[in-house]
Amino acid sequence: MMVRGPSGAISSACRWKEATKVLNSVLKAWCMLKRHAAARGAEKNLPVKAQTHCGMMMQAIRTSRLFLRPFTPADVDEIHQLWSAPGVRKYLWDDEIIPKETAQEVVAKSIELFNEKGLGLWAVTFHKQSAIIGFCGYWYFHEPPELEILYGIAPEHWGNNLATEAARAMLQYGFQYLGFDEISASADAPNAASFRVMEKTGMKFLKRESKNGLDTIFYAISKNDFRVDESVQIIAPEADKQK
C-alpha cells in the first residue's frame, strides 16, 4: 500500500476543503462495507485494518521527547492558534487565516476517522506537558481518495529536529501498526525545510510533478528501508500522565 502525503504541513486551504468531502465519502463507504460484511457474517473477510482498528481505542505514541495523542474536541482552540501562526499557515493554508470553525471541523473528522480506521491527526506535546506544540498524522485528499502523511511544528520550536521525530513516529506507526508497505510524502518546491525533514527520516526523492503552475516534489520510503526506532512506543492516550 502506498500512502502519499504533504509532509511538513504543505497542504492548501482549497485541498483541505476538498478533503472534507473526500473523507466523508471514505467513511461512508467504509461503514457500508462493515455493515454488509456483518450482515453476511463475513467480517473476517474485511481488510485487515478494518478488523483490527475499527471501533478500537485511539492510540497514542511516545518518542524520546514527544507525546503524540489523537485530537480531541478540547484541542480546537490550541489547534486553531497553531494553524494561524504565520510560519505554519504559509503552506498549510496558503497563508490564509482560517476561522475556528474550520479547525473544529477538521478535529471532528479526525476523531471520526480514528474510530473507523485507527488513524487521523495527533496533537504533539512534550512528555508530561499539555501544551500543544505541533500536529502530525494521516489524512485523505483527492478523488479517488489518497491517504497522505502530514505534520507541523510551532515556529518557536523549529531547529530542534522535533518535526523529524514526529514524522518518523508517523512512519513507524504506519508500517508497524497499520501495515503499510510504502509511504510517500510531498511538498511544494519552495518548501526546503520539509525536504530536509523527509531526508532525515530516510525518505528518498521519488518524482517531481507540475500542476496548475505549481511544482510538487515527492519523496518515498518502503517498509524494508525504514529503520525502526526502539524508543517509539504505541500506548494508550492517558499513559503519559502515569509516567
C-alpha positions as CSV (number, residue, x, y, z in Angstrom):
1,M,0.0,0.0,0.0
2,M,1.3,3.5,-0.8
3,V,0.4,6.4,1.3
4,R,1.2,9.7,-0.4
5,G,1.4,12.9,1.5
6,P,2.4,16.5,2.0
7,S,4.9,16.1,4.8
8,G,5.7,19.3,6.6
9,A,2.1,20.5,6.5
10,I,2.2,21.8,3.0
11,S,-1.4,21.3,2.1
12,S,-3.6,24.2,0.9
13,A,-6.8,25.6,2.2
14,C,-8.5,24.5,-1.0
15,R,-7.3,21.0,-0.6
16,W,-8.4,20.9,3.0
17,K,-11.9,21.9,2.0
18,E,-12.0,19.3,-0.8
19,A,-10.5,16.8,1.6
20,T,-13.5,17.1,4.0
21,K,-15.8,15.9,1.2
22,V,-13.4,13.1,0.3
23,L,-13.1,12.0,3.9
24,N,-16.9,11.9,4.2
25,S,-17.1,9.6,1.2
26,V,-14.4,7.4,2.5
27,L,-16.0,7.0,5.9
28,K,-19.5,6.4,4.4
29,A,-18.1,3.7,2.1
30,W,-16.2,2.1,5.0
31,C,-19.3,1.9,7.2
32,M,-21.3,0.4,4.4
33,L,-18.6,-2.2,3.9
34,K,-18.7,-3.1,7.5
35,R,-22.5,-3.3,7.7
36,H,-22.7,-5.5,4.6
37,A,-19.9,-7.8,5.9
38,A,-21.6,-8.1,9.3
39,A,-25.0,-8.9,7.6
40,R,-23.3,-11.7,5.7
41,G,-21.4,-13.0,8.7
42,A,-18.3,-12.3,6.7
43,E,-16.5,-9.7,8.8
44,K,-13.4,-11.9,8.8
45,N,-13.1,-11.2,5.1
46,L,-12.7,-7.5,5.6
47,P,-9.3,-5.9,5.0
48,V,-7.0,-6.5,8.0
49,K,-7.1,-2.8,9.1
50,A,-11.0,-2.9,9.1
51,Q,-10.9,-5.9,11.5
52,T,-8.1,-4.6,13.7
53,H,-8.8,-0.9,14.1
54,C,-12.5,0.0,13.6
55,G,-14.1,0.9,16.9
56,M,-10.8,0.4,18.8
57,M,-9.4,2.8,21.4
58,M,-7.4,5.6,19.9
59,Q,-3.7,5.0,20.2
60,A,-1.1,7.5,21.4
61,I,2.7,7.4,20.6
62,R,5.6,8.3,22.8
63,T,9.0,9.1,21.3
64,S,12.2,10.1,23.1
65,R,11.0,13.7,23.6
66,L,7.4,13.8,22.4
67,F,4.0,12.6,23.2
68,L,1.6,12.2,20.3
69,R,-2.1,11.7,21.1
70,P,-5.2,11.8,18.9
71,F,-7.0,15.2,18.6
72,T,-9.9,15.7,21.0
73,P,-12.7,18.4,20.9
74,A,-10.8,20.2,23.7
75,D,-7.9,20.9,21.3
76,V,-9.8,23.1,18.9
77,D,-8.6,26.5,20.4
78,E,-4.9,25.4,20.5
79,I,-5.0,23.8,17.1
80,H,-6.6,26.9,15.6
81,Q,-3.9,29.1,17.2
82,L,-1.2,26.8,15.9
83,W,-2.6,26.8,12.4
84,S,-2.9,30.6,12.5
85,A,0.8,31.1,13.1
86,P,2.4,32.7,10.0
87,G,5.1,30.1,9.7
88,V,2.6,27.2,9.8
89,R,-0.3,28.7,7.8
90,K,2.1,29.7,5.0
91,Y,2.0,26.2,3.4
92,L,-0.8,24.6,5.4
93,W,-3.5,27.1,4.4
94,D,-1.8,29.1,1.6
95,D,-1.1,31.8,4.2
96,E,-4.8,32.3,4.9
97,I,-6.1,32.8,8.4
98,I,-8.8,30.2,8.9
99,P,-11.9,30.6,11.1
100,K,-12.0,28.5,14.3
101,E,-15.0,26.6,12.8
102,T,-12.6,25.1,10.2
103,A,-10.3,23.8,12.9
104,Q,-13.3,22.4,14.7
105,E,-14.5,20.6,11.6
106,V,-11.0,19.0,11.0
107,V,-10.8,17.9,14.6
108,A,-14.2,16.3,14.4
109,K,-13.4,14.5,11.2
110,S,-10.1,13.3,12.7
111,I,-11.9,11.7,15.6
112,E,-14.4,10.0,13.2
113,L,-11.5,8.7,11.1
114,F,-9.7,7.3,14.2
115,N,-12.9,5.5,15.2
116,E,-13.3,4.0,11.8
117,K,-9.8,3.2,10.7
118,G,-7.3,3.7,13.5
119,L,-5.7,6.8,12.1
120,G,-6.1,10.6,11.8
121,L,-4.4,13.6,13.3
122,W,-2.3,13.6,16.5
123,A,-1.5,16.6,18.8
124,V,2.2,16.8,19.6
125,T,3.3,17.7,23.1
126,F,6.4,17.3,25.2
127,H,6.3,14.5,27.8
128,K,4.0,15.2,30.7
129,Q,3.1,18.6,29.3
130,S,-0.3,19.6,28.0
131,A,0.6,22.5,25.7
132,I,0.3,21.5,22.0
133,I,3.5,22.3,20.1
134,G,2.6,20.7,16.8
135,F,0.5,18.1,14.9
136,C,1.0,15.1,12.7
137,G,-0.9,12.2,11.2
138,Y,-2.6,10.8,8.1
139,W,-5.4,12.4,6.1
140,Y,-7.4,11.7,2.9
141,F,-7.1,14.0,-0.1
142,H,-8.1,13.9,-3.8
143,E,-10.5,11.9,-5.8
144,P,-10.1,9.0,-5.8
145,P,-9.1,9.2,-2.1
146,E,-5.4,9.1,-1.3
147,L,-4.1,8.8,2.2
148,E,-1.4,11.3,3.0
149,I,1.1,11.9,5.8
150,L,1.5,15.4,7.2
151,Y,3.0,17.2,10.2
152,G,3.8,20.7,11.5
153,I,5.6,22.2,14.5
154,A,5.1,25.6,16.1
155,P,7.7,28.1,14.8
156,E,9.1,28.7,18.3
157,H,10.2,25.0,18.4
158,W,11.9,24.9,14.9
159,G,15.5,23.9,14.7
160,N,15.3,21.1,17.3
161,N,14.5,18.2,14.9
162,L,11.1,17.8,16.5
163,A,9.4,17.7,13.1
164,T,11.7,14.8,12.1
165,E,11.0,13.0,15.4
166,A,7.2,13.3,14.9
167,A,7.4,12.3,11.2
168,R,9.5,9.2,12.0
169,A,6.9,8.2,14.6
170,M,4.2,8.5,12.0
171,L,6.1,6.4,9.5
172,Q,6.7,3.7,12.2
173,Y,3.1,3.7,13.2
174,G,2.1,3.3,9.5
175,F,4.5,0.5,8.9
176,Q,4.2,-1.5,12.1
177,Y,0.6,-0.8,13.2
178,L,-1.3,-0.1,10.0
179,G,0.6,-2.5,7.8
180,F,1.6,-0.1,5.0
181,D,4.3,-1.3,2.6
182,E,5.4,2.1,1.3
183,I,4.8,5.7,2.4
184,S,5.5,8.8,0.4
185,A,5.4,12.5,1.2
186,S,5.3,15.6,-0.9
187,A,5.9,19.3,-0.6
188,D,5.7,22.4,-2.7
189,A,9.1,23.0,-4.4
190,P,10.0,26.1,-2.3
191,N,9.5,24.3,1.0
192,A,13.1,23.3,1.5
193,A,12.7,22.7,5.2
194,S,10.2,20.0,4.6
195,F,12.5,18.2,2.2
196,R,15.2,18.2,4.9
197,V,12.8,16.6,7.3
198,M,11.9,13.9,4.7
199,E,15.6,13.1,4.1
200,K,16.3,12.9,7.8
201,T,13.5,10.2,8.1
202,G,15.2,8.2,5.4
203,M,12.9,9.1,2.5
204,K,14.4,9.3,-1.0
205,F,13.5,11.5,-3.9
206,L,10.7,9.9,-6.0
207,K,9.4,12.4,-8.6
208,R,8.5,16.0,-9.4
209,E,5.1,16.9,-10.8
210,S,3.7,20.2,-12.1
211,K,0.0,21.1,-11.9
212,N,-1.7,24.4,-12.2
213,G,1.6,26.2,-12.4
214,L,2.8,24.7,-9.1
215,D,5.7,22.2,-8.7
216,T,5.3,19.4,-6.2
217,I,8.2,17.2,-5.2
218,F,7.6,13.6,-3.9
219,Y,9.8,11.5,-1.6
220,A,9.1,7.9,-0.5
221,I,10.4,5.1,1.7
222,S,9.5,1.4,1.9
223,K,8.9,-0.7,4.9
224,N,12.0,-2.6,4.2
225,D,14.2,0.5,4.1
226,F,12.7,2.1,7.2
227,R,14.9,1.8,10.4
228,V,12.7,1.1,13.4
229,D,13.3,3.3,16.4
230,E,13.0,1.2,19.6
231,S,12.3,4.3,21.7
232,V,9.0,4.8,19.9
233,Q,6.1,3.3,21.8
234,I,2.4,2.9,20.9
235,I,0.4,3.3,24.1
236,A,-3.0,4.4,25.5
237,P,-3.5,8.2,25.3
238,E,-3.7,8.5,29.1
239,A,-0.5,6.5,29.7
240,D,1.8,9.5,29.5
241,K,0.2,11.0,32.6
242,Q,1.2,7.9,34.6
243,K,4.9,8.1,33.9
